[in-house]
């Protein structure tokens, strides 16, 4: 329909600055951070600041047949927030209020635009924390975390976003409002619609409010860094830690190339030699004692060198090595000719298959003549192979895409999944069809049709209706 007609229907119940048609701003909002996943051309950007305005927008677009793409901070890596041609982009950035903090029941109610770090800063004075810890926590929002069921470094011990979502305030594609979930610790009345919406990437409903569980502040943590001569010995250390029942608050694995990149950025504890690095953090009741035992397990598995922190300051220096991975890879890309970019992939395999999978990714990179860096959460088997390539070079871009597909296939062959925490979006939609059996895929398509019979909410994402 003509843009003027759409705006004419929307404006009477929206603030004057809630609709944006400036081409530069539309272009800036047309896609998220995913490569190989171009966005379409949106018609308008809507910036509501209340649930009522969201309901009005969706009721109007549903009646007029206009597709809607929900967006948060656009830090996603699967193309789920990418525009489709002629759509209305629905940004929840202005809905950034923390509505209530309830220390007695250890929960918080907030809007979807609240930045993850800001939520934690708000609940900390009450002795509470929101454990999910995505790498983009300084920018990503709670709504986006819910859309992708975001995880993070500590999810091996503390779980993912889904483990903390008690209830959701939703606007359905036709503008109706509903609430799922409960405020109680237990609750099994009816189907679990809350869990269904978490991870649905904005294809079933728009989140306009969330009730989240909180936990007591984590105790001070201590860390160690262990360097290994082979992937096998690093894998043996992970297996030994798991077998003994330790649940570290972080267990991060960096391959040879990633360790070298962080070393090149100047981290004092990293070395250019060695095949793998493990970074382990403990925040248990006796972190020093646990780390001493975990260090012994690493040495027994074949670690060439183990550095154990004696105090929180040394621990922060160790864990900083993991936080430096993203800037280290950005520095690698910046030092290359052409238009180099970093494609961060996201797969999960059984923990026992970590060494084999990383070895396979190294072979794939060698065969396609690509720079590949693999890091991940060894505690739960989620890995992020990152390919650095020149997107201005058609041949290198083609090889990067081939490598991407081979890495997805390798994960499935080892009993894994094509996404551990980034989601499907458009980037992995075809791979979802390969991962799921036909009956499961049809059930998922049926759910999409039930929630969104006109296929107007984030169409083309996750599954094809």
Long-range contacts (C-beta under 8 A, 24 or more apart in sequence): 1-64, 1-65, 1-66, 3-43, 3-44, 5-64, 6-43, 6-44, 6-60, 6-61, 6-64, 6-66, 6-88, 7-44, 9-60, 9-64, 10-46, 10-56, 10-57, 10-60, 13-52, 13-53, 13-56, 14-46, 14-48, 14-53, 14-56, 14-57, 15-49, 17-47, 18-46, 18-47, 18-48, 18-49, 18-53, 19-44, 19-45, 19-46, 19-47, 20-44, 20-45, 20-46, 20-47, 21-45, 26-83, 26-89, 29-71, 29-74, 29-83, 29-89, 29-91, 30-82, 30-83, 30-89, 31-74, 31-79, 31-81, 31-82, 31-83, 32-71, 32-74, 32-75, 32-76, 32-77, 32-78, 32-79, 32-80, 32-81, 32-82, 32-425, 33-74, 33-75, 33-76, 33-77, 34-76, 34-77, 34-78, 34-79, 34-82, 34-425, 34-426, 34-427, 35-341, 35-343, 35-391, 36-343, 36-401, 36-404, 36-427, 37-78, 37-79, 37-82, 37-425, 37-426, 37-427, 38-82, 39-79, 39-82, 39-83, 39-84, 40-82, 40-83, 40-84, 40-85, 40-86, 40-87, 41-83, 41-85, 41-86, 42-69, 42-83, 42-84, 42-85, 42-86, 42-87, 42-88, 42-89, 43-86, 43-87, 43-88, 44-88, 44-89, 45-88, 45-89, 45-91, 46-88, 46-89, 46-90, 46-91, 47-91, 47-93, 47-94, 48-90, 48-92, 48-94, 48-95, 49-94, 49-95, 50-95, 51-95, 51-169, 51-171, 51-177, 51-208, 51-209, 54-90, 54-92, 54-95, 54-171, 54-206, 54-208, 55-171, 55-175, 55-176, 55-177, 56-175, 57-88, 57-90, 57-175, 58-90, 58-171, 58-172, 58-173, 58-174, 58-175, 58-206, 58-457, 59-174, 59-175, 60-175, 61-88, 61-456, 62-173, 62-174, 62-175, 62-454, 62-456, 65-454, 65-456, 66-456, 67-456, 67-457, 67-458, 67-459, 68-173, 68-206, 68-456, 68-457, 68-458, 69-202, 69-458, 70-143, 70-147, 70-202, 70-206, 70-457, 70-458, 72-112, 72-113, 72-140, 72-141, 72-143, 72-144, 72-147, 73-115, 73-136, 73-139, 73-140, 73-141, 73-144, 75-136, 75-139, 75-140, 75-144, 76-144, 76-147, 76-148, 76-422, 76-423, 76-425, 77-344, 77-346, 77-422, 77-423, 77-427, 78-148, 78-201, 78-346, 78-419, 78-422, 78-423, 78-424, 78-425, 78-426, 78-427, 78-428, 79-425, 79-426, 79-427, 79-461, 80-147, 80-148, 80-201, 80-202, 80-423, 80-424, 80-425, 80-426, 80-458, 80-461, 80-462, 81-144, 81-202, 81-425, 82-425, 82-426, 84-459, 84-460, 90-206, 92-141, 92-143, 92-206, 92-207, 92-208, 93-141, 95-143, 95-208, 96-141, 98-122, 99-209, 101-126, 101-128, 103-127, 103-128, 105-183, 106-213, 106-214, 106-215, 106-216, 107-166, 107-183, 107-211, 107-212, 107-213, 107-214, 108-211, 108-212, 108-214, 109-209, 109-210, 109-211, 109-212, 110-142, 110-209, 110-210, 110-212, 111-142, 111-143, 111-208, 111-209, 111-210, 112-141, 112-142, 112-143, 112-144, 112-146, 112-207, 112-208, 112-209, 112-210, 113-141, 113-142, 113-143, 114-141, 114-142, 115-139, 115-140, 115-141, 115-142, 116-140, 116-141, 116-142, 116-145, 119-212, 123-214, 124-217, 127-216, 127-217, 128-214, 128-215, 128-216, 128-217, 129-214, 129-215, 129-216, 129-217, 129-218, 130-164, 130-212, 130-214, 130-215, 131-158, 131-159, 131-164, 131-215, 131-218, 132-158, 132-159, 132-160, 132-161, 132-164, 133-158, 134-421, 135-326, 142-210, 142-212, 143-207, 143-210, 146-197, 146-198, 146-199, 146-207, 146-210, 147-199, 147-200, 147-201, 147-202, 147-207, 147-423, 148-199, 148-201, 148-421, 148-422, 148-423, 149-198, 149-199, 149-421, 149-423, 150-421, 151-377, 151-380, 151-382, 151-420, 151-421, 152-421, 153-250, 153-252, 153-322, 153-377, 154-249, 154-250, 155-377, 155-379, 155-380, 155-382, 155-421, 156-247, 156-248, 156-250, 156-251, 156-377, 156-378, 156-379, 156-380, 157-247, 157-248, 157-249, 157-250, 157-379, 158-215, 158-249, 160-421, 161-198, 162-195, 162-198, 162-199, 163-213, 164-212, 164-213, 164-214, 165-194, 165-195, 165-198, 165-210, 165-211, 165-212, 165-213, 166-194, 166-211, 166-212, 166-213, 167-194, 167-210, 167-211, 168-194, 168-197, 168-198, 168-207, 168-209, 168-210, 168-211, 169-207, 169-208, 169-209, 169-210, 170-197, 170-205, 170-206, 170-207, 170-208, 171-205, 171-206, 171-208, 172-205, 172-451, 173-205, 173-451, 173-452, 173-454, 173-456, 173-457, 177-208, 178-205, 181-211, 183-211, 196-447, 199-423, 200-462, 201-423, 201-424, 201-425, 201-458, 201-461, 201-462, 202-457, 202-458, 202-461, 203-448, 203-451, 203-452, 203-457, 203-458, 203-461, 203-462, 203-463, 204-447, 204-448, 204-451, 204-452, 204-457, 205-451, 205-457, 206-457, 218-249, 218-283, 219-283, 219-284, 219-285, 219-287, 220-283, 220-287, 220-312, 221-249, 221-281, 221-282, 221-283, 221-287, 221-312, 221-315, 222-281, 222-282, 222-283, 222-287, 222-288, 222-291, 222-308, 222-309, 222-310, 222-311, 222-312, 222-315, 223-250, 223-279, 223-280, 223-281, 223-282, 223-291, 223-309, 223-314, 223-315, 223-318, 223-319, 224-279, 224-280, 224-291, 224-294, 224-295, 224-298, 224-306, 224-307, 224-308, 224-309, 224-318, 225-269, 225-277, 225-278, 225-279, 225-280, 225-306, 225-307, 225-318, 225-321, 226-277, 226-278, 226-280, 226-295, 226-298, 226-303, 226-305, 226-306, 226-307, 227-259, 227-271, 227-274, 227-276, 227-277, 227-303, 227-304, 227-305, 227-306, 228-274, 228-275, 228-276, 228-277, 228-278, 228-298, 228-301, 228-302, 228-303, 228-304, 229-274, 229-275, 229-302, 229-304, 230-275, 230-276, 230-302, 231-255, 231-275, 231-276, 231-354, 231-355, 231-358, 231-359, 232-355, 233-275, 233-276, 233-301, 233-302, 233-303, 234-275, 234-276, 234-277, 234-278, 234-301, 234-355, 235-352, 235-354, 235-355, 236-301, 236-302, 237-278, 237-297, 237-298, 237-301, 237-302, 237-303, 238-278, 238-351, 238-354, 238-378, 239-351, 239-352, 240-297, 240-300, 240-301, 241-280, 241-294, 241-297, 242-351, 244-293, 244-297, 246-282, 246-290, 246-293, 246-294, 247-284, 247-379, 248-280, 248-281, 248-282, 248-290, 248-294, 248-379, 249-281, 249-282, 249-283, 249-284, 250-279, 250-280, 250-281, 250-319, 250-322, 250-377, 250-379, 251-278, 251-279, 251-280, 251-281, 251-377, 251-378, 251-379, 252-278, 252-279, 252-280, 252-322, 252-375, 252-376, 252-377, 252-378, 253-277, 253-278, 253-354, 253-358, 253-375, 253-376, 253-377, 253-378, 253-383, 254-278, 254-279, 254-321, 254-322, 254-325, 254-374, 254-375, 255-358, 255-362, 255-373, 255-374, 255-375, 256-362, 257-371, 257-372, 257-373, 257-374, 258-325, 258-328, 258-329, 258-373, 258-374, 258-375, 258-386, 261-325, 261-328, 261-329, 261-331, 261-332, 261-373, 262-321, 262-324, 262-325, 262-328, 264-328, 264-331, 264-332, 265-324, 265-327, 265-328, 265-331, 267-320, 267-321, 267-324, 268-317, 269-307, 269-317, 269-318, 269-321, 270-321, 271-305, 274-304, 276-358, 277-321, 278-303, 278-378, 279-318, 279-319, 279-321, 279-322, 281-315, 281-318, 281-319, 322-375, 325-373, 325-375, 329-373, 329-386, 329-388, 332-371, 332-373, 332-388, 333-388, 336-388, 336-390, 337-390, 338-390, 338-391, 338-392, 338-393, 339-390, 339-391, 339-392, 340-388, 340-389, 340-390, 340-391, 341-388, 341-389, 341-390, 341-391, 342-386, 342-387, 342-388, 343-386, 343-387, 343-388, 343-389, 343-400, 343-404, 344-384, 344-386, 344-422, 345-384, 345-385, 345-386, 345-387, 345-404, 345-407, 345-408, 346-382, 346-383, 346-384, 346-419, 346-420, 346-421, 346-422, 347-382, 347-383, 347-385, 347-407, 347-408, 347-411, 347-416, 347-417, 347-418, 347-419, 347-420, 348-380, 348-381, 348-382, 348-383, 348-411, 348-416, 348-417, 348-419, 348-420, 349-381, 349-383, 349-411, 349-414, 349-415, 349-416, 350-381, 350-414, 350-415, 350-416, 351-378, 351-379, 351-380, 351-381, 353-381, 353-414, 353-415, 353-416, 354-378, 354-381, 354-383, 356-414, 357-383, 357-410, 357-411, 357-414, 357-416, 358-383, 360-407, 360-410, 361-385, 361-407, 361-410, 364-403, 364-406, 364-407, 364-410, 365-403, 368-399, 368-400, 368-402, 368-403, 369-399, 370-396, 370-399, 370-400, 370-403, 372-403, 377-420, 380-420, 381-416, 381-420, 382-420, 382-421, 383-420, 423-462, 424-461, 424-462, 425-461, 425-462, 426-460, 426-461, 429-460, 429-461, 429-462, 429-463, 429-464, 432-462, 432-463
